[in-house]
């Protein structure tokens, strides 16, 4: 694994045993190739199961996310792409629009299902709920690299559900204007 900065279309073509022109016909640049591949993987990486309850959906999401974040490819590529995105606003924008935004929209659907089932009030702040859903596990595995296990995922499930429910009761004026 050489990282995004050292990756070249030539090295990809060589490894794939194809001509460089074959790659350029499909992707005009390294950035577009990487974004297409990563967004394709991200779209299928974590299914948003409908278990019939908010707790079940959150648990399923966290378990699948846990597994995905621990795979060698994700654990090696994700930090590198985030660092490269800090240096390249175009790469960052492309990854945000093709990976983050669709995944956040699907996570919002998980919250909307809970609203439709009556488990959450209509007033729940979906953006904050999505932050609570994804943030803690991502932070623990990707940033601070602290070991996790099934018991941690169980505890986190209950904390996230409680946090989402509590966030529905916090007035919009808290911490701001």
C-alpha positions as a Markdown table, in Angstrom:
| # | Residue | x | y | z |
|---|---|---|---|---|
| 1 | Unk | 0.0 | 0.0 | 0.0 |
| 2 | Unk | 1.6 | 3.2 | -1.1 |
| 3 | Unk | -1.1 | 5.8 | -0.3 |
| 4 | Unk | -2.9 | 8.3 | -2.4 |
| 5 | Unk | 0.0 | 10.7 | -2.8 |
| 6 | Unk | 2.3 | 8.1 | -4.3 |
| 7 | Unk | -0.4 | 6.3 | -6.3 |
| 8 | Unk | -0.2 | 6.7 | -10.1 |
| 9 | Unk | -2.3 | 5.7 | -13.0 |
| 10 | Unk | 0.9 | 3.9 | -14.3 |
| 11 | Unk | 1.2 | 1.8 | -11.2 |
| 12 | Unk | -2.5 | 0.9 | -11.3 |
| 13 | Unk | -2.3 | -0.1 | -15.0 |
| 14 | Unk | 0.8 | -2.2 | -14.3 |
| 15 | Unk | -0.8 | -4.0 | -11.4 |
| 16 | Unk | -4.1 | -4.5 | -13.4 |
| 17 | Unk | -2.1 | -5.7 | -16.4 |
| 18 | Unk | -3.8 | -3.2 | -18.7 |
| 19 | Unk | -2.6 | -0.3 | -20.7 |
| 20 | Unk | -2.7 | 3.2 | -19.1 |
| 21 | Unk | -5.0 | 4.3 | -21.9 |
| 22 | Unk | -7.6 | 1.8 | -20.7 |
| 23 | Unk | -7.7 | 3.5 | -17.3 |
| 24 | Unk | -7.8 | 7.0 | -18.8 |
| 25 | Unk | -10.8 | 6.0 | -21.0 |
| 26 | Unk | -12.7 | 5.2 | -17.9 |
| 27 | Unk | -11.3 | 7.8 | -15.5 |
| 28 | Unk | -9.8 | 11.0 | -16.7 |
| 29 | Unk | -7.6 | 11.4 | -13.6 |
| 30 | Unk | -6.3 | 9.6 | -10.5 |
| 31 | Unk | -8.6 | 11.6 | -8.3 |
| 32 | Unk | -11.7 | 10.6 | -10.3 |
| 33 | Unk | -10.6 | 6.9 | -10.3 |
| 34 | Unk | -10.1 | 6.9 | -6.6 |
| 35 | Unk | -13.4 | 8.7 | -5.8 |
| 36 | Unk | -15.3 | 6.3 | -8.1 |
| 37 | Unk | -13.8 | 3.2 | -6.5 |
| 38 | Unk | -14.2 | 4.4 | -2.9 |
| 39 | Unk | -17.7 | 5.7 | -3.4 |
| 40 | Unk | -18.7 | 2.3 | -5.0 |
| 41 | Unk | -17.3 | 0.5 | -2.0 |
| 42 | Unk | -18.9 | 2.9 | 0.5 |
| 43 | Unk | -22.3 | 2.5 | -1.1 |
| 44 | Unk | -22.4 | -1.2 | -0.3 |
| 45 | Unk | -20.2 | -1.3 | 2.8 |
| 46 | Unk | -22.8 | -0.8 | 5.5 |
| 47 | Unk | -26.4 | -1.9 | 4.9 |
| 48 | Unk | -29.0 | 0.1 | 6.8 |
| 49 | Unk | -31.1 | -2.7 | 8.1 |
| 50 | Unk | -34.7 | -2.3 | 9.0 |
| 51 | Unk | -35.1 | -4.5 | 12.1 |
| 52 | Unk | -38.4 | -2.9 | 13.1 |
| 53 | Unk | -37.0 | -0.9 | 16.1 |
| 54 | Unk | -34.6 | 2.0 | 16.6 |
| 55 | Unk | -32.5 | 0.0 | 19.0 |
| 56 | Unk | -32.3 | -2.9 | 16.5 |
| 57 | Unk | -31.5 | -0.6 | 13.6 |
| 58 | Unk | -28.8 | 1.2 | 15.6 |
| 59 | Unk | -27.3 | -2.1 | 16.8 |
| 60 | Unk | -27.2 | -3.5 | 13.2 |
| 61 | Unk | -25.7 | -0.3 | 11.9 |
| 62 | Unk | -23.0 | -0.2 | 14.6 |
| 63 | Unk | -22.1 | -3.9 | 14.2 |
| 64 | Unk | -21.8 | -3.5 | 10.4 |
| 65 | Unk | -19.8 | -0.3 | 10.7 |
| 66 | Unk | -17.5 | -1.8 | 13.3 |
| 67 | Unk | -16.8 | -4.7 | 11.0 |
| 68 | Unk | -16.2 | -2.4 | 8.0 |
| 69 | Unk | -14.0 | 0.0 | 9.8 |
| 70 | Unk | -11.7 | -2.9 | 11.0 |
| 71 | Unk | -11.1 | -4.3 | 7.5 |
| 72 | Unk | -7.5 | -3.8 | 6.5 |
| 73 | Unk | -8.5 | -1.9 | 3.3 |
| 74 | Unk | -10.7 | 0.6 | 5.1 |
| 75 | Unk | -8.4 | 1.0 | 8.1 |
| 76 | Unk | -5.4 | 1.8 | 5.8 |
| 77 | Unk | -7.1 | 3.8 | 3.1 |
| 78 | Unk | -9.5 | 6.0 | 5.1 |
| 79 | Unk | -7.0 | 7.9 | 7.2 |
| 80 | Unk | -4.8 | 8.4 | 4.1 |
| 81 | Unk | -7.7 | 9.8 | 2.0 |
| 82 | Unk | -8.8 | 12.1 | 4.9 |
| 83 | Unk | -5.3 | 13.5 | 5.2 |
| 84 | Unk | -5.1 | 13.9 | 1.4 |
| 85 | Unk | -8.5 | 15.6 | 1.4 |
| 86 | Unk | -7.1 | 18.2 | 3.9 |
| 87 | Unk | -4.5 | 19.0 | 1.2 |
| 88 | Unk | -6.8 | 18.9 | -1.8 |
| 89 | Unk | -10.1 | 20.7 | -1.6 |
| 90 | Unk | -11.2 | 19.1 | -4.9 |
| 91 | Unk | -10.6 | 15.5 | -3.5 |
| 92 | Unk | -12.3 | 16.5 | -0.3 |
| 93 | Unk | -15.3 | 17.9 | -2.1 |
| 94 | Unk | -15.6 | 14.9 | -4.3 |
| 95 | Unk | -15.4 | 12.5 | -1.4 |
| 96 | Unk | -17.9 | 14.5 | 0.6 |
| 97 | Unk | -20.4 | 14.5 | -2.2 |
| 98 | Unk | -20.0 | 10.9 | -3.3 |
| 99 | Unk | -19.3 | 9.1 | 0.0 |
| 100 | Unk | -20.4 | 11.2 | 3.0 |
| 101 | Unk | -23.5 | 12.8 | 1.7 |
| 102 | Unk | -25.2 | 9.6 | 0.4 |
| 103 | Unk | -24.3 | 7.7 | 3.5 |
| 104 | Unk | -25.6 | 10.5 | 5.8 |
| 105 | Unk | -28.8 | 10.6 | 3.7 |
| 106 | Unk | -29.3 | 6.8 | 4.2 |
| 107 | Unk | -28.5 | 7.1 | 8.0 |
| 108 | Unk | -31.2 | 9.9 | 8.1 |
| 109 | Unk | -33.6 | 7.3 | 6.6 |
| 110 | Unk | -32.9 | 5.1 | 9.6 |
| 111 | Unk | -33.9 | 8.0 | 11.9 |
| 112 | Unk | -37.0 | 8.8 | 9.8 |
| 113 | Unk | -38.1 | 5.1 | 10.1 |
| 114 | Unk | -38.0 | 5.5 | 13.9 |
| 115 | Unk | -40.0 | 8.7 | 13.6 |
| 116 | Unk | -42.6 | 6.9 | 11.4 |
| 117 | Unk | -42.8 | 4.1 | 13.9 |
| 118 | Unk | -43.5 | 6.6 | 16.7 |
| 119 | Unk | -40.2 | 5.8 | 18.5 |
| 120 | Unk | -38.9 | 9.3 | 18.1 |
| 121 | Unk | -40.8 | 12.6 | 18.0 |
| 122 | Unk | -41.2 | 14.5 | 14.7 |
| 123 | Unk | -39.0 | 17.3 | 16.1 |
| 124 | Unk | -35.9 | 15.1 | 16.4 |
| 125 | Unk | -32.9 | 16.9 | 14.8 |
| 126 | Unk | -32.0 | 14.3 | 12.1 |
| 127 | Unk | -28.5 | 15.9 | 11.4 |
| 128 | Unk | -27.5 | 15.6 | 15.1 |
| 129 | Unk | -29.0 | 12.1 | 15.4 |
| 130 | Unk | -26.9 | 11.0 | 12.4 |
| 131 | Unk | -23.8 | 12.6 | 14.0 |
| 132 | Unk | -24.5 | 10.5 | 17.2 |
| 133 | Unk | -25.1 | 7.4 | 15.1 |
| 134 | Unk | -21.8 | 7.5 | 13.3 |
| 135 | Unk | -19.4 | 9.6 | 15.3 |
| 136 | Unk | -18.5 | 7.7 | 18.4 |
| 137 | Unk | -17.6 | 4.4 | 16.7 |
| 138 | Unk | -15.7 | 6.2 | 13.9 |
| 139 | Unk | -13.8 | 8.3 | 16.4 |
| 140 | Unk | -12.9 | 5.3 | 18.6 |
| 141 | Unk | -11.7 | 3.0 | 15.8 |
| 142 | Unk | -10.2 | 5.5 | 13.3 |
| 143 | Unk | -8.9 | 8.4 | 15.3 |
| 144 | Unk | -7.9 | 7.1 | 18.8 |
| 145 | Unk | -7.6 | 3.5 | 17.6 |
| 146 | Unk | -9.0 | 2.0 | 20.8 |
| 147 | Unk | -9.9 | -1.7 | 20.8 |
| 148 | Unk | -13.6 | -2.5 | 20.6 |
| 149 | Unk | -15.6 | -5.7 | 21.2 |
| 150 | Unk | -19.2 | -6.9 | 21.1 |
| 151 | Unk | -19.8 | -5.6 | 24.7 |
| 152 | Unk | -18.7 | -2.1 | 23.7 |
| 153 | Unk | -21.0 | -2.2 | 20.7 |
| 154 | Unk | -23.9 | -3.2 | 23.0 |
| 155 | Unk | -23.2 | -0.3 | 25.4 |
| 156 | Unk | -22.7 | 2.1 | 22.5 |
| 157 | Unk | -26.0 | 1.1 | 21.0 |
| 158 | Unk | -27.9 | 2.0 | 24.2 |
| 159 | Unk | -25.9 | 5.3 | 24.6 |
| 160 | Unk | -26.6 | 6.3 | 21.0 |
| 161 | Unk | -30.3 | 5.5 | 21.2 |
| 162 | Unk | -30.5 | 7.4 | 24.5 |
| 163 | Unk | -28.6 | 10.3 | 23.0 |
| 164 | Unk | -30.8 | 10.5 | 19.9 |
| 165 | Unk | -33.9 | 10.5 | 22.1 |
| 166 | Unk | -32.5 | 13.1 | 24.4 |
| 167 | Unk | -31.5 | 15.3 | 21.4 |
| 168 | Unk | -35.1 | 15.5 | 20.4 |
| 169 | Unk | -35.9 | 17.3 | 23.6 |
| 170 | Unk | -33.1 | 19.9 | 23.4 |
| 171 | Unk | -34.3 | 23.3 | 22.3 |
| 172 | Unk | -32.7 | 24.8 | 19.2 |
| 173 | Unk | -31.4 | 27.8 | 21.2 |
| 174 | Unk | -29.1 | 25.7 | 23.4 |
| 175 | Unk | -25.5 | 26.6 | 22.8 |
| 176 | Unk | -26.2 | 29.2 | 20.2 |
| 177 | Unk | -28.0 | 32.4 | 19.4 |
